[in-house]
């Protein structure tokens, strides 16, 4: 009788440990996917910002990318180390209350079913340079 009670307790604890470990593992996998999508979006956004702002010195900005509303700057997929991954950067334009046009660069990255979206706003033009809003 005592043996059956102890064996039931051991089996119950083993089952509980199995359930808890599988929950922890699934949370870890989901977090890894979220981090991969975040890294794709932020790294592309950072690189685009470098080319859009492109400080030439003395605070002068000479853009290497011209922002045009409705343009797709980048659309890539199939990164070898990240399964089912893609990244896309799209520019939209808008007008503020003062009537000035500004551009919104939206970078959308997906990695194994997780999505991360990063948006950045810029004002100015390619000739005079852009500034981050």
C-alpha positions in Angstrom: 0.0 0.0 0.0 2.8 2.4 1.0 4.7 1.5 -2.2 1.7 2.2 -4.4 1.2 5.7 -2.8 4.8 6.5 -3.2 4.9 5.4 -6.8 1.7 7.4 -7.6 3.4 10.5 -6.1 6.6 9.9 -8.1 4.6 9.4 -11.3 2.5 12.6 -10.6 5.6 14.7 -9.9 7.2 13.3 -13.1 4.1 14.3 -15.1 4.1 17.7 -13.6 7.7 18.2 -14.4 7.1 17.1 -18.0 4.2 19.6 -18.4 6.2 22.5 -16.9 9.3 21.8 -19.0 7.2 21.7 -22.2 5.6 25.0 -21.3 9.0 26.6 -20.7 10.3 25.2 -23.9 7.4 26.5 -26.0 7.8 29.9 -24.4 11.5 29.9 -25.2 10.9 29.0 -28.8 8.3 31.7 -29.2 10.6 34.3 -27.7 13.4 33.3 -30.0 11.1 33.8 -33.0 10.1 37.2 -31.7 13.7 38.2 -31.2 14.6 37.1 -34.7 11.8 39.2 -36.2 12.9 42.1 -34.0 16.5 41.8 -35.1 15.6 41.7 -38.8 13.4 44.8 -38.5 15.7 46.9 -36.4 18.9 46.1 -38.3 17.3 46.9 -41.7 15.7 50.1 -40.2 19.1 51.1 -38.8 20.9 50.6 -42.1 18.2 52.5 -44.1 18.4 55.3 -41.6 22.2 55.5 -42.2 21.6 55.9 -46.0 18.7 58.3 -45.6 20.4 60.7 -43.1 24.0 60.1 -44.3 25.7 62.9 -42.5 28.4 64.3 -44.8 30.0 66.3 -42.0 29.2 69.7 -40.4 25.7 68.6 -39.8 25.0 68.4 -43.5 22.9 65.5 -44.7 23.2 64.2 -48.2 20.7 61.4 -48.7 21.7 58.3 -50.6 18.1 57.2 -50.8 15.3 59.3 -52.1 12.0 58.8 -50.2 8.9 58.7 -52.3 5.5 57.9 -51.0 4.3 54.4 -52.0 7.8 53.1 -52.8 9.1 49.8 -51.6 12.7 50.2 -50.6 13.5 46.6 -49.7 11.8 43.2 -50.0 13.8 40.2 -49.1 13.1 36.7 -47.9 14.7 33.4 -47.1 17.5 34.3 -44.7 19.4 31.0 -44.2 19.8 31.1 -40.4 16.1 32.2 -39.8 13.3 29.9 -41.0 10.4 31.3 -42.9 11.8 34.8 -42.7 11.2 38.0 -44.7 11.7 41.7 -44.4 10.0 44.6 -46.3 10.5 48.3 -46.1 7.8 50.6 -47.5 7.7 54.4 -47.7 4.4 56.3 -47.3 4.0 60.1 -47.3 1.8 62.2 -45.2 1.2 65.9 -44.5 1.4 67.5 -41.0 -0.9 70.3 -39.7 1.6 72.9 -41.0 1.2 71.5 -44.5 4.7 70.0 -44.7 5.2 66.6 -46.2 6.9 63.9 -44.2 7.8 60.3 -44.9 7.0 57.2 -42.9 9.4 54.3 -43.4 7.7 51.1 -42.2 9.9 48.0 -41.9 7.9 44.7 -41.4 9.9 41.6 -40.6 8.6 38.0 -40.1 10.4 35.1 -38.7 8.8 31.6 -38.3 5.4 33.1 -37.9 6.2 36.1 -35.6 6.0 39.6 -37.0 7.7 42.8 -35.8 6.9 46.3 -37.3 9.2 49.3 -36.9 8.2 52.8 -38.2 10.4 55.9 -38.5 9.4 59.3 -39.7 11.6 61.7 -41.8 11.1 65.2 -43.1 13.0 67.0 -45.8 14.0 66.0 -49.3 16.9 64.3 -51.0 18.5 67.5 -52.2 18.6 69.3 -48.9 18.7 66.1 -46.8 16.3 64.4 -44.5 16.0 64.7 -40.7 14.4 62.2 -38.3 11.1 63.5 -36.8 
